[in-house]
Amino acid sequence: MGKPYSLDLRKRVVAAIKGGMSRNQAAKRFGVAISTAIGWMQRVEKTGSVEPSQMGGYKPKAISG
């Protein structure tokens, strides 16, 4: 599993999109996938933050017993 993108990069991409740049243009300018830029904007609209969610950790089994 790879490491998440830096918070600085996430903030710069989101700021560029909020500044009027399209998601496609911002993704190409900063060297990330278009789907990544779209996902970051969706996260900002939903949670108000671009911080990555937790990676790893304990996850209970879907079927118990």
N, CA, C and O atoms as a GROMACS GRO file, in nm:
protein
  260
    1MET      N    1   0.083  -0.117   0.000
    1MET     CA    2   0.000   0.000   0.000
    1MET      C    3   0.088   0.124   0.000
    1MET      O    4   0.182   0.135   0.079
    2GLY      N    5   0.058   0.216  -0.088
    2GLY     CA    6   0.138   0.337  -0.098
    2GLY      C    7   0.102   0.439   0.009
    2GLY      O    8   0.004   0.423   0.081
    3LYS      N    9   0.183   0.543   0.016
    3LYS     CA   10   0.157   0.650   0.112
    3LYS      C   11   0.063   0.752   0.048
    3LYS      O   12   0.065   0.769  -0.074
    4PRO      N   13  -0.019   0.820   0.129
    4PRO     CA   14  -0.107   0.923   0.074
    4PRO      C   15  -0.026   1.045   0.026
    4PRO      O   16   0.086   1.069   0.071
    5TYR      N   17  -0.086   1.119  -0.068
    5TYR     CA   18  -0.023   1.242  -0.115
    5TYR      C   19  -0.010   1.340   0.001
    5TYR      O   20  -0.086   1.333   0.098
    6SER      N   21   0.086   1.430  -0.008
    6SER     CA   22   0.110   1.526   0.099
    6SER      C   23  -0.009   1.622   0.111
    6SER      O   24  -0.080   1.649   0.014
    7LEU      N   25  -0.027   1.672   0.230
    7LEU     CA   26  -0.136   1.766   0.258
    7LEU      C   27  -0.114   1.895   0.180
    7LEU      O   28  -0.211   1.958   0.136
    8ASP      N   29   0.012   1.936   0.163
    8ASP     CA   30   0.044   2.057   0.088
    8ASP      C   31  -0.003   2.045  -0.057
    8ASP      O   32  -0.063   2.138  -0.111
    9LEU      N   33   0.025   1.931  -0.120
    9LEU     CA   34  -0.017   1.911  -0.259
    9LEU      C   35  -0.168   1.911  -0.269
    9LEU      O   36  -0.224   1.971  -0.361
   10ARG      N   37  -0.233   1.844  -0.178
   10ARG     CA   38  -0.379   1.840  -0.178
   10ARG      C   39  -0.437   1.981  -0.170
   10ARG      O   40  -0.530   2.016  -0.243
   11LYS      N   41  -0.382   2.062  -0.079
   11LYS     CA   42  -0.432   2.199  -0.062
   11LYS      C   43  -0.407   2.284  -0.186
   11LYS      O   44  -0.492   2.365  -0.223
   12ARG      N   45  -0.291   2.266  -0.251
   12ARG     CA   46  -0.261   2.344  -0.372
   12ARG      C   47  -0.355   2.308  -0.486
   12ARG      O   48  -0.400   2.396  -0.559
   13VAL      N   49  -0.385   2.179  -0.502
   13VAL     CA   50  -0.477   2.136  -0.608
   13VAL      C   51  -0.616   2.192  -0.582
   13VAL      O   52  -0.680   2.246  -0.674
   14VAL      N   53  -0.664   2.181  -0.460
   14VAL     CA   54  -0.798   2.231  -0.426
   14VAL      C   55  -0.804   2.383  -0.443
   14VAL      O   56  -0.904   2.436  -0.493
   15ALA      N   57  -0.699   2.452  -0.403
   15ALA     CA   58  -0.697   2.599  -0.417
   15ALA      C   59  -0.700   2.638  -0.565
   15ALA      O   60  -0.766   2.736  -0.601
   16ALA      N   61  -0.630   2.564  -0.648
   16ALA     CA   62  -0.630   2.594  -0.792
   16ALA      C   63  -0.769   2.574  -0.851
   16ALA      O   64  -0.814   2.653  -0.934
   17ILE      N   65  -0.837   2.469  -0.808
   17ILE     CA   66  -0.972   2.442  -0.859
   17ILE      C   67  -1.069   2.549  -0.809
   17ILE      O   68  -1.153   2.597  -0.886
   18LYS      N   69  -1.058   2.586  -0.683
   18LYS     CA   70  -1.145   2.691  -0.629
   18LYS      C   71  -1.115   2.826  -0.694
   18LYS      O   72  -1.202   2.913  -0.700
   19GLY      N   73  -0.992   2.843  -0.741
   19GLY     CA   74  -0.952   2.967  -0.807
   19GLY      C   75  -0.998   2.978  -0.950
   19GLY      O   76  -0.971   3.078  -1.016
   20GLY      N   77  -1.067   2.876  -1.001
   20GLY     CA   78  -1.122   2.884  -1.136
   20GLY      C   79  -1.067   2.782  -1.234
   20GLY      O   80  -1.118   2.771  -1.346
   21MET      N   81  -0.966   2.709  -1.196
   21MET     CA   82  -0.909   2.609  -1.284
   21MET      C   83  -0.999   2.485  -1.284
   21MET      O   84  -1.056   2.451  -1.180
   22SER      N   85  -1.011   2.418  -1.397
   22SER     CA   86  -1.092   2.297  -1.401
   22SER      C   87  -1.018   2.184  -1.329
   22SER      O   88  -0.897   2.191  -1.308
   23ARG      N   89  -1.091   2.081  -1.292
   23ARG     CA   90  -1.029   1.967  -1.225
   23ARG      C   91  -0.927   1.900  -1.315
   23ARG      O   92  -0.821   1.857  -1.269
   24ASN      N   93  -0.957   1.892  -1.444
   24ASN     CA   94  -0.864   1.831  -1.539
   24ASN      C   95  -0.736   1.913  -1.550
   24ASN      O   96  -0.626   1.857  -1.549
   25GLN      N   97  -0.749   2.043  -1.561
   25GLN     CA   98  -0.631   2.129  -1.573
   25GLN      C   99  -0.545   2.123  -1.448
   25GLN      O  100  -0.422   2.115  -1.456
   26ALA      N  101  -0.610   2.126  -1.331
   26ALA     CA  102  -0.535   2.121  -1.205
   26ALA      C  103  -0.462   1.988  -1.190
   26ALA      O  104  -0.348   1.984  -1.145
   27ALA      N  105  -0.528   1.879  -1.228
   27ALA     CA  106  -0.466   1.748  -1.219
   27ALA      C  107  -0.341   1.740  -1.307
   27ALA      O  108  -0.238   1.688  -1.265
   28LYS      N  109  -0.352   1.790  -1.428
   28LYS     CA  110  -0.236   1.788  -1.520
   28LYS      C  111  -0.125   1.878  -1.470
   28LYS      O  112  -0.007   1.843  -1.478
   29ARG      N  113  -0.160   1.996  -1.418
   29ARG     CA  114  -0.059   2.091  -1.371
   29ARG      C  115   0.021   2.036  -1.253
   29ARG      O  116   0.142   2.056  -1.246
   30PHE      N  117  -0.046   1.967  -1.161
   30PHE     CA  118   0.022   1.917  -1.042
   30PHE      C  119   0.064   1.771  -1.052
   30PHE      O  120   0.122   1.716  -0.957
   31GLY      N  121   0.036   1.707  -1.164
   31GLY     CA  122   0.084   1.570  -1.187
   31GLY      C  123   0.011   1.462  -1.109
   31GLY      O  124   0.072   1.364  -1.067
   32VAL      N  125  -0.119   1.480  -1.089
   32VAL     CA  126  -0.199   1.377  -1.024
   32VAL      C  127  -0.307   1.332  -1.123
   32VAL      O  128  -0.333   1.398  -1.223
   33ALA      N  129  -0.370   1.220  -1.093
   33ALA     CA  130  -0.476   1.169  -1.180
   33ALA      C  131  -0.599   1.258  -1.169
   33ALA      O  132  -0.624   1.319  -1.065
   34ILE      N  133  -0.674   1.265  -1.276
   34ILE     CA  134  -0.796   1.345  -1.278
   34ILE      C  135  -0.892   1.295  -1.170
   34ILE      O  136  -0.955   1.375  -1.101
   35SER      N  137  -0.904   1.163  -1.157
   35SER     CA  138  -0.994   1.106  -1.056
   35SER      C  139  -0.950   1.145  -0.914
   35SER      O  140  -1.033   1.156  -0.825
   36THR      N  141  -0.821   1.164  -0.895
   36THR     CA  142  -0.770   1.206  -0.765
   36THR      C  143  -0.815   1.348  -0.733
   36THR      O  144  -0.861   1.375  -0.622
   37ALA      N  145  -0.802   1.437  -0.829
   37ALA     CA  146  -0.845   1.576  -0.810
   37ALA      C  147  -0.996   1.582  -0.785
   37ALA      O  148  -1.042   1.658  -0.700
   38ILE      N  149  -1.071   1.502  -0.858
   38ILE     CA  150  -1.216   1.498  -0.839
   38ILE      C  151  -1.249   1.447  -0.699
   38ILE      O  152  -1.335   1.502  -0.630
   39GLY      N  153  -1.180   1.342  -0.658
   39GLY     CA  154  -1.203   1.286  -0.524
   39GLY      C  155  -1.170   1.382  -0.414
   39GLY      O  156  -1.242   1.389  -0.314
   40TRP      N  157  -1.062   1.458  -0.429
   40TRP     CA  158  -1.025   1.557  -0.328
   40TRP      C  159  -1.131   1.666  -0.318
   40TRP      O  160  -1.164   1.709  -0.207
   41MET      N  161  -1.185   1.709  -0.431
   41MET     CA  162  -1.289   1.811  -0.426
   41MET      C  163  -1.417   1.756  -0.363
   41MET      O  164  -1.486   1.828  -0.290
   42GLN      N  165  -1.449   1.631  -0.390
   42GLN     CA  166  -1.565   1.570  -0.327
   42GLN      C  167  -1.545   1.562  -0.176
   42GLN      O  168  -1.639   1.584  -0.099
   43ARG      N  169  -1.424   1.529  -0.133
   43ARG     CA  170  -1.393   1.521   0.010
   43ARG      C  171  -1.407   1.659   0.074
   43ARG      O  172  -1.461   1.670   0.185
   44VAL      N  173  -1.360   1.764   0.006
   44VAL     CA  174  -1.371   1.901   0.059
   44VAL      C  175  -1.518   1.940   0.072
   44VAL      O  176  -1.558   1.998   0.173
   45GLU      N  177  -1.597   1.909  -0.029
   45GLU     CA  178  -1.739   1.944  -0.026
   45GLU      C  179  -1.813   1.868   0.083
   45GLU      O  180  -1.906   1.920   0.144
   46LYS      N  181  -1.771   1.744   0.109
   46LYS     CA  182  -1.839   1.660   0.207
   46LYS      C  183  -1.793   1.689   0.350
   46LYS      O  184  -1.876   1.702   0.441
   47THR      N  185  -1.661   1.699   0.372
   47THR     CA  186  -1.607   1.710   0.507
   47THR      C  187  -1.546   1.847   0.537
   47THR      O  188  -1.528   1.882   0.654
   48GLY      N  189  -1.515   1.924   0.434
   48GLY     CA  190  -1.451   2.054   0.456
   48GLY      C  191  -1.301   2.045   0.471
   48GLY      O  192  -1.236   2.145   0.502
   49SER      N  193  -1.244   1.927   0.451
   49SER     CA  194  -1.100   1.907   0.468
   49SER      C  195  -1.048   1.814   0.358
   49SER      O  196  -1.122   1.732   0.305
   50VAL      N  197  -0.919   1.830   0.326
   50VAL     CA  198  -0.858   1.742   0.227
   50VAL      C  199  -0.766   1.638   0.292
   50VAL      O  200  -0.694   1.566   0.222
   51GLU      N  201  -0.768   1.631   0.423
   51GLU     CA  202  -0.680   1.537   0.492
   51GLU      C  203  -0.717   1.394   0.456
   51GLU      O  204  -0.835   1.361   0.442
   52PRO      N  205  -0.616   1.307   0.440
   52PRO     CA  206  -0.646   1.168   0.406
   52PRO      C  207  -0.713   1.095   0.522
   52PRO      O  208  -0.692   1.129   0.638
   53SER      N  209  -0.793   0.996   0.488
   53SER     CA  210  -0.856   0.916   0.592
   53SER      C  211  -0.754   0.816   0.645
   53SER      O  212  -0.645   0.802   0.590
   54GLN      N  213  -0.790   0.747   0.751
   54GLN     CA  214  -0.698   0.653   0.815
   54GLN      C  215  -0.664   0.538   0.720
   54GLN      O  216  -0.751   0.488   0.649
   55MET      N  217  -0.538   0.499   0.722
   55MET     CA  218  -0.494   0.385   0.643
   55MET      C  219  -0.455   0.273   0.739
   55MET      O  220  -0.380   0.296   0.834
   56GLY      N  221  -0.506   0.157   0.715
   56GLY     CA  222  -0.474   0.043   0.801
   56GLY      C  223  -0.554   0.047   0.929
   56GLY      O  224  -0.652   0.120   0.941
   57GLY      N  225  -0.510  -0.032   1.023
   57GLY     CA  226  -0.581  -0.038   1.151
   57GLY      C  227  -0.673  -0.158   1.158
   57GLY      O  228  -0.680  -0.237   1.064
   58TYR      N  229  -0.743  -0.171   1.267
   58TYR     CA  230  -0.831  -0.284   1.290
   58TYR      C  231  -0.963  -0.262   1.221
   58TYR      O  232  -1.021  -0.154   1.228
   59LYS      N  233  -1.012  -0.367   1.154
   59LYS     CA  234  -1.142  -0.363   1.091
   59LYS      C  235  -1.214  -0.492   1.128
   59LYS      O  236  -1.166  -0.600   1.093
   60PRO      N  237  -1.328  -0.485   1.197
   60PRO     CA  238  -1.396  -0.607   1.237
   60PRO      C  239  -1.446  -0.685   1.117
   60PRO      O  240  -1.473  -0.627   1.011
   61LYS      N  241  -1.459  -0.814   1.133
   61LYS     CA  242  -1.508  -0.900   1.025
   61LYS      C  243  -1.654  -0.868   0.994
   61LYS      O  244  -1.731  -0.834   1.084
   62ALA      N  245  -1.691  -0.879   0.868
   62ALA     CA  246  -1.827  -0.850   0.826
   62ALA      C  247  -1.923  -0.956   0.879
   62ALA      O  248  -2.037  -0.925   0.914
   63ILE      N  249  -1.877  -1.080   0.884
   63ILE     CA  250  -1.961  -1.190   0.933
   63ILE      C  251  -1.903  -1.235   1.067
   63ILE      O  252  -1.785  -1.269   1.076
   64SER      N  253  -1.986  -1.234   1.170
   64SER     CA  254  -1.938  -1.276   1.300
   64SER      C  255  -2.006  -1.407   1.340
   64SER      O  256  -2.117  -1.437   1.296
   65GLY      N  257  -1.936  -1.482   1.421
   65GLY     CA  258  -1.991  -1.607   1.471
   65GLY      C  259  -1.967  -1.715   1.379
   65GLY      O  260  -2.007  -1.829   1.405
   0.00000   0.00000   0.00000
